[in-house]
Amino acid sequence: MSDAVVRGELGWWTMRAQRDLKRVVYWARLVRMDDTRLVKIVYRQRREQKIQRYNDWCSQVRRTLISLKLGHVWESELVGREQDWKSLVKASLRARGSGLEGQVTFIQNIEVCIREGGVSRCGG
């Protein structure tokens, strides 16, 4: 049984999906912070630097948002409420296919087995 099928059956996310979720949820929390907080001041300075390094945290967040088709939010920083943002990111992760692709594959395989004469014929 493949790892993707097991993850899908158990409702688990890949490590990449978990990392991306935590990264952009924290970024949204940072964006919502008061402008006087030190961590936000440092974030603003790093974001506005002319020379962006490929692996700095701001660049990673930006690339993650782009991969989730949320690149426009990087520019506007309009993230809304925390729970709404988290739901949007989870939906984007599912659409990207990095989080629950195993579950979708598993369900599709079961549907094919049922159409072809039962789960027992497919080793179930």
N, CA, C and O atoms as a Tinker XYZ file with bonds, in Angstrom:
   496  protein
     1  N      0.851000   -1.175000    0.000000    73     2
     2  CA     0.000000    0.000000    0.000000    64     1     3
     3  C      0.896000    1.239000    0.000000    63     2     4     5
     4  O      1.825000    1.331000    0.803000    81     3
     5  N      0.631000    2.166000   -0.873000    73     3     6
     6  CA     1.487000    3.350000   -0.981000    64     5     7
     7  C      1.265000    4.310000    0.185000    63     6     8     9
     8  O      0.214000    4.316000    0.826000    81     7
     9  N      2.292000    5.118000    0.435000    73     7    10
    10  CA     2.201000    6.108000    1.514000    64     9    11
    11  C      1.042000    7.074000    1.294000    63    10    12    13
    12  O      0.359000    7.458000    2.244000    81    11
    13  N      0.822000    7.469000    0.038000    73    11    14
    14  CA    -0.243000    8.422000   -0.261000    64    13    15
    15  C     -1.605000    7.849000    0.104000    63    14    16    17
    16  O     -2.462000    8.568000    0.619000    81    15
    17  N     -1.810000    6.568000   -0.157000    73    15    18
    18  CA    -3.091000    5.933000    0.175000    64    17    19
    19  C     -3.284000    5.881000    1.680000    63    18    20    21
    20  O     -4.372000    6.166000    2.182000    81    19
    21  N     -2.228000    5.518000    2.403000    73    19    22
    22  CA    -2.312000    5.444000    3.861000    64    21    23
    23  C     -2.602000    6.823000    4.443000    63    22    24    25
    24  O     -3.483000    6.970000    5.290000    81    23
    25  N     -1.854000    7.844000    3.985000    73    23    26
    26  CA    -2.097000    9.220000    4.471000    64    25    27
    27  C     -3.528000    9.640000    4.182000    63    26    28    29
    28  O     -4.194000   10.228000    5.034000    81    27
    29  N     -3.997000    9.340000    2.982000    73    27    30
    30  CA    -5.353000    9.721000    2.618000    64    29    31
    31  C     -6.392000    9.025000    3.466000    63    30    32    33
    32  O     -7.364000    9.645000    3.898000    81    31
    33  N     -6.195000    7.741000    3.709000    73    31    34
    34  CA    -7.134000    6.976000    4.524000    64    33    35
    35  C     -7.204000    7.509000    5.945000    63    34    36    37
    36  O     -8.277000    7.554000    6.547000    81    35
    37  N     -6.067000    7.909000    6.475000    73    35    38
    38  CA    -6.012000    8.412000    7.849000    64    37    39
    39  C     -6.282000    9.908000    7.954000    63    38    40    41
    40  O     -6.398000   10.443000    9.056000    81    39
    41  N     -6.381000   10.582000    6.819000    73    39    42
    42  CA    -6.624000   12.019000    6.842000    64    41    43
    43  C     -5.384000   12.821000    7.183000    63    42    44    45
    44  O     -5.491000   13.965000    7.625000    81    43
    45  N     -4.206000   12.239000    6.985000    73    43    46
    46  CA    -2.953000   12.925000    7.291000    64    45    47
    47  C     -2.527000   13.792000    6.121000    63    46    48    49
    48  O     -2.917000   13.559000    4.976000    81    47
    49  N     -1.720000   14.797000    6.430000    73    47    50
    50  CA    -1.167000   15.687000    5.417000    64    49    51
    51  C      0.300000   15.339000    5.222000    63    50    52    53
    52  O      0.942000   14.798000    6.122000    81    51
    53  N      0.822000   15.648000    4.057000    73    51    54
    54  CA     2.250000   15.455000    3.837000    64    53    55
    55  C      3.014000   16.455000    4.695000    63    54    56    57
    56  O      2.454000   17.445000    5.166000    81    55
    57  N      4.299000   16.182000    4.891000    73    55    58
    58  CA     5.123000   17.110000    5.672000    64    57    59
    59  C      5.194000   18.469000    4.979000    63    58    60    61
    60  O      5.188000   19.507000    5.640000    81    59
    61  N      5.261000   18.461000    3.656000    73    59    62
    62  CA     5.307000   19.722000    2.906000    64    61    63
    63  C      4.031000   20.534000    3.139000    63    62    64    65
    64  O      4.091000   21.745000    3.354000    81    63
    65  N      2.889000   19.870000    3.096000    73    63    66
    66  CA     1.623000   20.573000    3.305000    64    65    67
    67  C      1.529000   21.135000    4.720000    63    66    68    69
    68  O      1.065000   22.258000    4.919000    81    67
    69  N      1.972000   20.347000    5.705000    73    67    70
    70  CA     1.965000   20.827000    7.086000    64    69    71
    71  C      2.869000   22.044000    7.246000    63    70    72    73
    72  O      2.499000   23.026000    7.890000    81    71
    73  N      4.054000   21.967000    6.653000    73    71    74
    74  CA     5.009000   23.083000    6.727000    64    73    75
    75  C      4.432000   24.326000    6.061000    63    74    76    77
    76  O      4.502000   25.421000    6.618000    81    75
    77  N      3.864000   24.160000    4.875000    73    75    78
    78  CA     3.301000   25.302000    4.152000    64    77    79
    79  C      2.137000   25.925000    4.907000    63    78    80    81
    80  O      2.009000   27.148000    4.956000    81    79
    81  N      1.285000   25.086000    5.498000    73    79    82
    82  CA     0.160000   25.600000    6.279000    64    81    83
    83  C      0.672000   26.432000    7.453000    63    82    84    85
    84  O      0.219000   27.557000    7.667000    81    83
    85  N      1.601000   25.885000    8.201000    73    83    86
    86  CA     2.122000   26.619000    9.369000    64    85    87
    87  C      2.826000   27.914000    8.957000    63    86    88    89
    88  O      2.705000   28.937000    9.631000    81    87
    89  N      3.556000   27.860000    7.852000    73    87    90
    90  CA     4.291000   29.036000    7.383000    64    89    91
    91  C      3.329000   30.176000    7.037000    63    90    92    93
    92  O      3.525000   31.302000    7.494000    81    91
    93  N      2.310000   29.907000    6.251000    73    91    94
    94  CA     1.428000   30.996000    5.812000    64    93    95
    95  C      0.439000   31.417000    6.898000    63    94    96    97
    96  O     -0.019000   32.559000    6.904000    81    95
    97  N      0.105000   30.512000    7.814000    73    95    98
    98  CA    -0.747000   30.908000    8.940000    64    97    99
    99  C      0.028000   31.843000    9.868000    63    98   100   101
   100  O     -0.519000   32.833000   10.353000    81    99
   101  N      1.299000   31.529000   10.114000    73    99   102
   102  CA     2.112000   32.420000   10.939000    64   101   103
   103  C      2.315000   33.763000   10.236000    63   102   104   105
   104  O      2.259000   34.815000   10.872000    81   103
   105  N      2.549000   33.721000    8.923000    73   103   106
   106  CA     2.721000   34.959000    8.171000    64   105   107
   107  C      1.476000   35.844000    8.315000    63   106   108   109
   108  O      1.597000   37.053000    8.514000    81   107
   109  N      0.298000   35.256000    8.217000    73   107   110
   110  CA    -0.940000   36.029000    8.356000    64   109   111
   111  C     -1.053000   36.622000    9.759000    63   110   112   113
   112  O     -1.502000   37.755000    9.934000    81   111
   113  N     -0.640000   35.842000   10.749000    73   111   114
   114  CA    -0.646000   36.351000   12.123000    64   113   115
   115  C      0.300000   37.547000   12.250000    63   114   116   117
   116  O     -0.013000   38.540000   12.907000    81   115
   117  N      1.442000   37.429000   11.616000    73   115   118
   118  CA     2.440000   38.505000   11.614000    64   117   119
   119  C      1.885000   39.759000   10.939000    63   118   120   121
   120  O      2.088000   40.868000   11.433000    81   119
   121  N      1.198000   39.593000    9.832000    73   119   122
   122  CA     0.624000   40.713000    9.086000    64   121   123
   123  C     -0.445000   41.428000    9.920000    63   122   124   125
   124  O     -0.593000   42.646000    9.833000    81   123
   125  N     -1.182000   40.667000   10.721000    73   123   126
   126  CA    -2.236000   41.258000   11.550000    64   125   127
   127  C     -1.704000   41.927000   12.816000    63   126   128   129
   128  O     -2.442000   42.646000   13.490000    81   127
   129  N     -0.434000   41.698000   13.145000    73   127   130
   130  CA     0.143000   42.274000   14.370000    64   129   131
   131  C      0.176000   43.799000   14.303000    63   130   132   133
   132  O      0.132000   44.402000   13.230000    81   131
   133  N      0.254000   44.393000   15.485000    73   131   134
   134  CA     0.414000   45.834000   15.607000    64   133   135
   135  C      1.770000   46.237000   15.016000    63   134   136   137
   136  O      2.760000   45.528000   15.195000    81   135
   137  N      1.815000   47.356000   14.322000    73   135   138
   138  CA     3.040000   47.812000   13.645000    64   137   139
   139  C      4.180000   48.156000   14.595000    63   138   140   141
   140  O      5.319000   48.312000   14.154000    81   139
   141  N      3.896000   48.278000   15.888000    73   139   142
   142  CA     4.946000   48.617000   16.844000    64   141   143
   143  C      5.677000   47.392000   17.379000    63   142   144   145
   144  O      6.696000   47.536000   18.055000    81   143
   145  N      5.183000   46.200000   17.092000    73   143   146
   146  CA     5.837000   44.971000   17.557000    64   145   147
   147  C      7.166000   44.780000   16.829000    63   146   148   149
   148  O      7.261000   44.974000   15.617000    81   147
   149  N      8.180000   44.399000   17.586000    73   147   150
   150  CA     9.520000   44.244000   17.027000    64   149   151
   151  C      9.549000   43.231000   15.880000    63   150   152   153
   152  O     10.182000   43.480000   14.854000    81   151
   153  N      8.879000   42.110000   16.041000    73   151   154
   154  CA     8.887000   41.086000   15.003000    64   153   155
   155  C      8.280000   41.615000   13.694000    63   154   156   157
   156  O      8.722000   41.244000   12.606000    81   155
   157  N      7.280000   42.469000   13.807000    73   155   158
   158  CA     6.675000   43.045000   12.602000    64   157   159
   159  C      7.600000   44.069000   11.964000    63   158   160   161
   160  O      7.667000   44.164000   10.739000    81   159
   161  N      8.309000   44.832000   12.777000    73   159   162
   162  CA     9.265000   45.811000   12.252000    64   161   163
   163  C     10.365000   45.089000   11.466000    63   162   164   165
   164  O     10.740000   45.522000   10.376000    81   163
   165  N     10.874000   43.996000   12.019000    73   163   166
   166  CA    11.911000   43.219000   11.333000    64   165   167
   167  C     11.346000   42.634000   10.038000    63   166   168   169
   168  O     12.012000   42.665000    9.004000    81   167
   169  N     10.127000   42.104000   10.088000    73   167   170
   170  CA     9.481000   41.553000    8.887000    64   169   171
   171  C      9.372000   42.619000    7.794000    63   170   172   173
   172  O      9.707000   42.358000    6.639000    81   171
   173  N      8.914000   43.793000    8.149000    73   171   174
   174  CA     8.765000   44.878000    7.172000    64   173   175
   175  C     10.109000   45.233000    6.523000    63   174   176   177
   176  O     10.197000   45.414000    5.308000    81   175
   177  N     11.148000   45.327000    7.352000    73   175   178
   178  CA    12.469000   45.666000    6.807000    64   177   179
   179  C     12.973000   44.583000    5.865000    63   178   180   181
   180  O     13.519000   44.889000    4.805000    81   179
   181  N     12.799000   43.335000    6.237000    73   179   182
   182  CA    13.249000   42.229000    5.375000    64   181   183
   183  C     12.441000   42.172000    4.082000    63   182   184   185
   184  O     12.988000   41.905000    3.012000    81   183
   185  N     11.160000   42.421000    4.185000    73   183   186
   186  CA    10.301000   42.370000    2.998000    64   185   187
   187  C     10.652000   43.471000    2.001000    63   186   188   189
   188  O     10.589000   43.262000    0.790000    81   187
   189  N     11.019000   44.635000    2.512000    73   187   190
   190  CA    11.272000   45.783000    1.652000    64   189   191
   191  C     12.721000   45.894000    1.191000    63   190   192   193
   192  O     13.060000   46.848000    0.492000    81   191
   193  N     13.568000   44.971000    1.552000    73   191   194
   194  CA    14.954000   45.007000    1.096000    64   193   195
   195  C     15.014000   44.888000   -0.419000    63   194   196   197
   196  O     14.246000   44.143000   -1.028000    81   195
   197  N     15.919000   45.619000   -1.006000    73   195   198
   198  CA    16.074000   45.588000   -2.462000    64   197   199
   199  C     16.611000   44.241000   -2.939000    63   198   200   201
   200  O     16.171000   43.715000   -3.961000    81   199
   201  N     17.558000   43.692000   -2.195000    73   199   202
   202  CA    18.149000   42.411000   -2.580000    64   201   203
   203  C     17.451000   41.303000   -1.794000    63   202   204   205
   204  O     17.601000   41.197000   -0.576000    81   203
   205  N     16.696000   40.491000   -2.501000    73   203   206
   206  CA    16.008000   39.372000   -1.879000    64   205   207
   207  C     16.839000   38.108000   -2.073000    63   206   208   209
   208  O     17.252000   37.794000   -3.190000    81   207
   209  N     17.076000   37.407000   -1.013000    73   207   210
   210  CA    17.771000   36.129000   -1.113000    64   209   211
   211  C     16.749000   35.048000   -1.412000    63   210   212   213
   212  O     15.593000   35.130000   -0.996000    81   211
   213  N     17.186000   34.053000   -2.126000    73   211   214
   214  CA    16.272000   32.997000   -2.552000    64   213   215
   215  C     15.685000   32.231000   -1.374000    63   214   216   217
   216  O     14.509000   31.866000   -1.394000    81   215
   217  N     16.488000   31.987000   -0.356000    73   215   218
   218  CA    16.024000   31.164000    0.759000    64   217   219
   219  C     15.674000   31.943000    2.018000    63   218   220   221
   220  O     15.536000   31.336000    3.080000    81   219
   221  N     15.528000   33.241000    1.945000    73   219   222
   222  CA    15.107000   33.942000    3.152000    64   221   223
   223  C     13.620000   33.686000    3.392000    63   222   224   225
   224  O     12.888000   33.296000    2.482000    81   223
   225  N     13.192000   33.912000    4.623000    73   223   226
   226  CA    11.846000   33.546000    5.031000    64   225   227
   227  C     10.780000   34.257000    4.210000    63   226   228   229
   228  O      9.792000   33.634000    3.822000    81   227
   229  N     10.955000   35.530000    3.939000    73   227   230
   230  CA     9.962000   36.276000    3.155000    64   229   231
   231  C      9.822000   35.695000    1.751000    63   230   232   233
   232  O      8.707000   35.571000    1.244000    81   231
   233  N     10.915000   35.346000    1.132000    73   231   234
   234  CA    10.863000   34.748000   -0.206000    64   233   235
   235  C     10.161000   33.401000   -0.179000    63   234   236   237
   236  O      9.411000   33.068000   -1.097000    81   235
   237  N     10.402000   32.628000    0.866000    73   235   238
   238  CA     9.740000   31.333000    0.986000    64   237   239
   239  C      8.233000   31.487000    1.154000    63   238   240   241
   240  O      7.459000   30.737000    0.560000    81   239
   241  N      7.821000   32.451000    1.956000    73   239   242
   242  CA     6.386000   32.695000    2.132000    64   241   243
   243  C      5.761000   33.111000    0.804000    63   242   244   245
   244  O      4.701000   32.616000    0.420000    81   243
   245  N      6.423000   34.012000    0.121000    73   243   246
   246  CA     5.908000   34.489000   -1.173000    64   245   247
   247  C      5.759000   33.333000   -2.168000    63   246   248   249
   248  O      4.723000   33.206000   -2.822000    81   247
   249  N      6.778000   32.502000   -2.281000    73   247   250
   250  CA     6.716000   31.355000   -3.203000    64   249   251
   251  C      5.613000   30.375000   -2.799000    63   250   252   253
   252  O      4.923000   29.822000   -3.656000    81   251
   253  N      5.453000   30.167000   -1.500000    73   251   254
   254  CA     4.404000   29.273000   -1.023000    64   253   255
   255  C      3.037000   29.816000   -1.397000    63   254   256   257
   256  O      2.183000   29.072000   -1.881000    81   255
   257  N      2.821000   31.114000   -1.175000    73   255   258
   258  CA     1.533000   31.719000   -1.532000    64   257   259
   259  C      1.279000   31.622000   -3.034000    63   258   260   261
   260  O      0.155000   31.351000   -3.458000    81   259
   261  N      2.304000   31.839000   -3.825000    73   259   262
   262  CA     2.149000   31.728000   -5.283000    64   261   263
   263  C      1.790000   30.295000   -5.666000    63   262   264   265
   264  O      0.936000   30.082000   -6.526000    81   263
   265  N      2.431000   29.315000   -5.040000    73   263   266
   266  CA     2.135000   27.918000   -5.357000    64   265   267
   267  C      0.712000   27.530000   -4.965000    63   266   268   269
   268  O      0.143000   26.590000   -5.520000    81   267
   269  N      0.145000   28.255000   -4.011000    73   267   270
   270  CA    -1.237000   28.009000   -3.578000    64   269   271
   271  C     -2.240000   28.884000   -4.338000    63   270   272   273
   272  O     -3.423000   28.912000   -4.000000    81   271
   273  N     -1.768000   29.589000   -5.354000    73   271   274
   274  CA    -2.600000   30.521000   -6.133000    64   273   275
   275  C     -3.131000   31.654000   -5.261000    63   274   276   277
   276  O     -4.237000   32.150000   -5.474000    81   275
   277  N     -2.326000   32.057000   -4.273000    73   275   278
   278  CA    -2.676000   33.155000   -3.375000    64   277   279
   279  C     -1.621000   34.260000   -3.429000    63   278   280   281
   280  O     -1.465000   35.016000   -2.470000    81   279
   281  N     -0.907000   34.355000   -4.534000    73   279   282
   282  CA     0.147000   35.344000   -4.668000    64   281   283
   283  C     -0.342000   36.771000   -4.513000    63   282   284   285
   284  O      0.394000   37.634000   -4.035000    81   283
   285  N     -1.581000   37.026000   -4.914000    73   283   286
   286  CA    -2.143000   38.377000   -4.788000    64   285   287
   287  C     -2.245000   38.814000   -3.325000    63   286   288   289
   288  O     -2.203000   40.008000   -3.028000    81   287
   289  N     -2.377000   37.852000   -2.417000    73   287   290
   290  CA    -2.477000   38.182000   -0.995000    64   289   291
   291  C     -1.127000   38.657000   -0.461000    63   290   292   293
   292  O     -1.075000   39.451000    0.478000    81   291
   293  N     -0.045000   38.176000   -1.052000    73   291   294
   294  CA     1.281000   38.661000   -0.654000    64   293   295
   295  C      1.376000   40.160000   -0.858000    63   294   296   297
   296  O      1.917000   40.872000   -0.013000    81   295
   297  N      0.856000   40.641000   -1.969000    73   295   298
   298  CA     0.916000   42.073000   -2.276000    64   297   299
   299  C     -0.034000   42.882000   -1.397000    63   298   300   301
   300  O      0.353000   43.927000   -0.875000    81   299
   301  N     -1.258000   42.418000   -1.229000    73   299   302
   302  CA    -2.268000   43.196000   -0.502000    64   301   303
   303  C     -2.195000   43.016000    1.013000    63   302   304   305
   304  O     -2.559000   43.920000    1.766000    81   303
   305  N     -1.731000   41.861000    1.454000    73   303   306
   306  CA    -1.691000   41.490000    2.873000    64   305   307
   307  C     -3.079000   41.519000    3.520000    63   306   308   309
   308  O     -3.198000   41.709000    4.730000    81   307
   309  N     -4.106000   41.335000    2.726000    73   307   310
   310  CA    -5.466000   41.273000    3.252000    64   309   311
   311  C     -5.804000   39.816000    3.552000    63   310   312   313
   312  O     -6.275000   39.080000    2.685000    81   311
   313  N     -5.553000   39.415000    4.797000    73   311   314
   314  CA    -5.712000   38.014000    5.170000    64   313   315
   315  C     -7.002000   37.726000    5.933000    63   314   316   317
   316  O     -7.381000   36.564000    6.084000    81   315
   317  N     -7.669000   38.746000    6.407000    73   315   318
   318  CA    -8.927000   38.528000    7.125000    64   317   319
   319  C     -8.720000   37.879000    8.481000    63   318   320   321
   320  O     -7.640000   37.939000    9.068000    81   319
   321  N     -9.794000   37.253000    8.961000    73   319   322
   322  CA    -9.749000   36.592000   10.271000    64   321   323
   323  C     -8.933000   35.307000   10.197000    63   322   324   325
   324  O     -8.814000   34.687000    9.141000    81   323
   325  N     -8.382000   34.928000   11.332000    73   323   326
   326  CA    -7.496000   33.763000   11.367000    64   325   327
   327  C     -8.189000   32.493000   10.891000    63   326   328   329
   328  O     -7.624000   31.752000   10.087000    81   327
   329  N     -9.387000   32.231000   11.365000    73   327   330
   330  CA   -10.077000   30.995000   11.004000    64   329   331
   331  C    -10.434000   30.976000    9.518000    63   330   332   333
   332  O    -10.330000   29.935000    8.870000    81   331
   333  N    -10.850000   32.111000    8.982000    73   331   334
   334  CA   -11.162000   32.187000    7.551000    64   333   335
   335  C     -9.904000   31.969000    6.714000    63   334   336   337
   336  O     -9.939000   31.277000    5.697000    81   335
   337  N     -8.800000   32.562000    7.147000    73   335   338
   338  CA    -7.539000   32.413000    6.425000    64   337   339
   339  C     -7.089000   30.953000    6.424000    63   338   340   341
   340  O     -6.680000   30.419000    5.393000    81   339
   341  N     -7.170000   30.317000    7.592000    73   339   342
   342  CA    -6.751000   28.925000    7.701000    64   341   343
   343  C     -7.598000   28.030000    6.796000    63   342   344   345
   344  O     -7.072000   27.118000    6.159000    81   343
   345  N     -8.892000   28.283000    6.738000    73   343   346
   346  CA    -9.771000   27.500000    5.858000    64   345   347
   347  C     -9.409000   27.702000    4.392000    63   346   348   349
   348  O     -9.396000   26.747000    3.616000    81   347
   349  N     -9.119000   28.928000    4.019000    73   347   350
   350  CA    -8.726000   29.219000    2.642000    64   349   351
   351  C     -7.422000   28.518000    2.280000    63   350   352   353
   352  O     -7.302000   27.951000    1.194000    81   351
   353  N     -6.456000   28.553000    3.176000    73   351   354
   354  CA    -5.171000   27.914000    2.911000    64   353   355
   355  C     -5.334000   26.403000    2.795000    63   354   356   357
   356  O     -4.748000   25.782000    1.908000    81   355
   357  N     -6.122000   25.811000    3.681000    73   355   358
   358  CA    -6.350000   24.363000    3.603000    64   357   359
   359  C     -7.011000   23.978000    2.283000    63   358   360   361
   360  O     -6.646000   22.979000    1.665000    81   359
   361  N     -7.980000   24.773000    1.862000    73   359   362
   362  CA    -8.626000   24.498000    0.579000    64   361   363
   363  C     -7.639000   24.638000   -0.569000    63   362   364   365
   364  O     -7.676000   23.858000   -1.521000    81   363
   365  N     -6.766000   25.617000   -0.487000    73   363   366
   366  CA    -5.755000   25.808000   -1.529000    64   365   367
   367  C     -4.752000   24.659000   -1.546000    63   366   368   369
   368  O     -4.305000   24.230000   -2.610000    81   367
   369  N     -4.400000   24.162000   -0.357000    73   367   370
   370  CA    -3.501000   23.013000   -0.284000    64   369   371
   371  C     -4.136000   21.788000   -0.933000    63   370   372   373
   372  O     -3.473000   21.043000   -1.655000    81   371
   373  N     -5.413000   21.591000   -0.673000    73   371   374
   374  CA    -6.111000   20.458000   -1.305000    64   373   375
   375  C     -6.121000   20.621000   -2.820000    63   374   376   377
   376  O     -5.893000   19.662000   -3.558000    81   375
   377  N     -6.383000   21.829000   -3.271000    73   375   378
   378  CA    -6.423000   22.082000   -4.713000    64   377   379
   379  C     -5.053000   21.877000   -5.341000    63   378   380   381
   380  O     -4.950000   21.370000   -6.458000    81   379
   381  N     -4.017000   22.261000   -4.641000    73   379   382
   382  CA    -2.662000   22.073000   -5.149000    64   381   383
   383  C     -2.308000   20.593000   -5.198000    63   382   384   385
   384  O     -1.472000   20.163000   -5.993000    81   383
   385  N     -2.957000   19.828000   -4.337000    73   383   386
   386  CA    -2.722000   18.393000   -4.371000    64   385   387
   387  C     -1.605000   17.913000   -3.496000    63   386   388   389
   388  O     -1.211000   16.750000   -3.591000    81   387
   389  N     -1.069000   18.776000   -2.632000    73   387   390
   390  CA     0.050000   18.334000   -1.817000    64   389   391
   391  C     -0.390000   17.792000   -0.464000    63   390   392   393
   392  O      0.415000   17.202000    0.258000    81   391
   393  N     -1.627000   17.980000   -0.121000    73   391   394
   394  CA    -2.045000   17.563000    1.207000    64   393   395
   395  C     -2.850000   16.295000    1.253000    63   394   396   397
   396  O     -2.552000   15.405000    2.049000    81   395
   397  N     -3.858000   16.186000    0.424000    73   395   398
   398  CA    -4.762000   15.051000    0.534000    64   397   399
   399  C     -4.907000   14.284000   -0.766000    63   398   400   401
   400  O     -5.945000   13.669000   -1.008000    81   399
   401  N     -3.888000   14.311000   -1.599000    73   399   402
   402  CA    -3.998000   13.612000   -2.872000    64   401   403
   403  C     -4.196000   12.119000   -2.672000    63   402   404   405
   404  O     -4.856000   11.474000   -3.486000    81   403
   405  N     -3.645000   11.562000   -1.619000    73   403   406
   406  CA    -3.819000   10.138000   -1.342000    64   405   407
   407  C     -5.261000    9.785000   -1.067000    63   406   408   409
   408  O     -5.740000    8.742000   -1.512000    81   407
   409  N     -5.952000   10.628000   -0.349000    73   407   410
   410  CA    -7.353000   10.369000   -0.034000    64   409   411
   411  C     -8.184000   10.363000   -1.305000    63   410   412   413
   412  O     -9.046000    9.501000   -1.476000    81   411
   413  N     -7.940000   11.298000   -2.185000    73   411   414
   414  CA    -8.673000   11.354000   -3.447000    64   413   415
   415  C     -8.382000   10.114000   -4.273000    63   414   416   417
   416  O     -9.301000    9.516000   -4.834000    81   415
   417  N     -7.116000    9.717000   -4.358000    73   415   418
   418  CA    -6.733000    8.525000   -5.118000    64   417   419
   419  C     -7.385000    7.288000   -4.531000    63   418   420   421
   420  O     -7.893000    6.447000   -5.273000    81   419
   421  N     -7.378000    7.162000   -3.222000    73   419   422
   422  CA    -7.979000    6.009000   -2.552000    64   421   423
   423  C     -9.464000    5.923000   -2.870000    63   422   424   425
   424  O     -9.965000    4.852000   -3.214000    81   423
   425  N    -10.164000    7.030000   -2.759000    73   423   426
   426  CA   -11.602000    7.040000   -3.039000    64   425   427
   427  C    -11.861000    6.700000   -4.498000    63   426   428   429
   428  O    -12.787000    5.947000   -4.798000    81   427
   429  N    -11.063000    7.240000   -5.410000    73   427   430
   430  CA   -11.232000    6.920000   -6.827000    64   429   431
   431  C    -10.991000    5.436000   -7.076000    63   430   432   433
   432  O    -11.712000    4.827000   -7.867000    81   431
   433  N     -9.996000    4.839000   -6.423000    73   431   434
   434  CA    -9.721000    3.413000   -6.586000    64   433   435
   435  C    -10.877000    2.570000   -6.074000    63   434   436   437
   436  O    -11.252000    1.588000   -6.715000    81   435
   437  N    -11.447000    2.928000   -4.940000    73   435   438
   438  CA   -12.591000    2.195000   -4.390000    64   437   439
   439  C    -13.782000    2.294000   -5.342000    63   438   440   441
   440  O    -14.471000    1.302000   -5.579000    81   439
   441  N    -14.026000    3.487000   -5.889000    73   439   442
   442  CA   -15.141000    3.651000   -6.825000    64   441   443
   443  C    -14.957000    2.769000   -8.055000    63   442   444   445
   444  O    -15.921000    2.180000   -8.543000    81   443
   445  N    -13.721000    2.671000   -8.562000    73   443   446
   446  CA   -13.442000    1.814000   -9.715000    64   445   447
   447  C    -13.683000    0.353000   -9.355000    63   446   448   449
   448  O    -14.271000   -0.388000  -10.142000    81   447
   449  N    -13.238000   -0.066000   -8.180000    73   447   450
   450  CA   -13.425000   -1.450000   -7.746000    64   449   451
   451  C    -14.909000   -1.795000   -7.630000    63   450   452   453
   452  O    -15.324000   -2.877000   -8.045000    81   451
   453  N    -15.694000   -0.906000   -7.081000    73   451   454
   454  CA   -17.128000   -1.136000   -6.937000    64   453   455
   455  C    -17.781000   -1.290000   -8.304000    63   454   456   457
   456  O    -18.612000   -2.176000   -8.505000    81   455
   457  N    -17.404000   -0.426000   -9.243000    73   455   458
   458  CA   -17.965000   -0.511000  -10.603000    64   457   459
   459  C    -17.581000   -1.815000  -11.290000    63   458   460   461
   460  O    -18.337000   -2.339000  -12.108000    81   459
   461  N    -16.392000   -2.341000  -10.953000    73   459   462
   462  CA   -15.881000   -3.523000  -11.652000    64   461   463
   463  C    -16.246000   -4.822000  -10.957000    63   462   464   465
   464  O    -15.752000   -5.880000  -11.348000    81   463
   465  N    -17.082000   -4.776000   -9.957000    73   463   466
   466  CA   -17.546000   -6.031000   -9.369000    64   465   467
   467  C    -17.278000   -6.227000   -7.896000    63   466   468   469
   468  O    -17.356000   -7.354000   -7.407000    81   467
   469  N    -16.973000   -5.193000   -7.188000    73   467   470
   470  CA   -16.835000   -5.324000   -5.737000    64   469   471
   471  C    -15.425000   -5.113000   -5.248000    63   470   472   473
   472  O    -14.448000   -5.323000   -5.967000    81   471
   473  N    -15.349000   -4.695000   -4.008000    73   471   474
   474  CA   -14.064000   -4.394000   -3.384000    64   473   475
   475  C    -13.248000   -5.673000   -3.193000    63   474   476   477
   476  O    -12.018000   -5.626000   -3.240000    81   475
   477  N    -13.901000   -6.801000   -2.982000    73   475   478
   478  CA   -13.172000   -8.055000   -2.751000    64   477   479
   479  C    -12.316000   -8.426000   -3.956000    63   478   480   481
   480  O    -11.268000   -9.048000   -3.784000    81   479
   481  N    -12.727000   -8.066000   -5.169000    73   479   482
   482  CA   -11.944000   -8.355000   -6.371000    64   481   483
   483  C    -10.694000   -7.488000   -6.434000    63   482   484   485
   484  O     -9.758000   -7.807000   -7.167000    81   483
   485  N    -10.668000   -6.402000   -5.678000    73   483   486
   486  CA    -9.520000   -5.492000   -5.710000    64   485   487
   487  C     -8.596000   -5.728000   -4.520000    63   486   488   489
   488  O     -7.699000   -4.922000   -4.272000    81   487
   489  N     -8.793000   -6.786000   -3.800000    73   487   490
   490  CA    -7.913000   -7.093000   -2.684000    64   489   491
   491  C     -8.395000   -6.517000   -1.374000    63   490   492   493
   492  O     -7.638000   -6.494000   -0.404000    81   491
   493  N     -9.650000   -6.045000   -1.311000    73   491   494
   494  CA   -10.152000   -5.441000   -0.074000    64   493   495
   495  C    -10.824000   -6.408000    0.834000    63   494   496
   496  O    -11.290000   -6.026000    1.907000    81   495
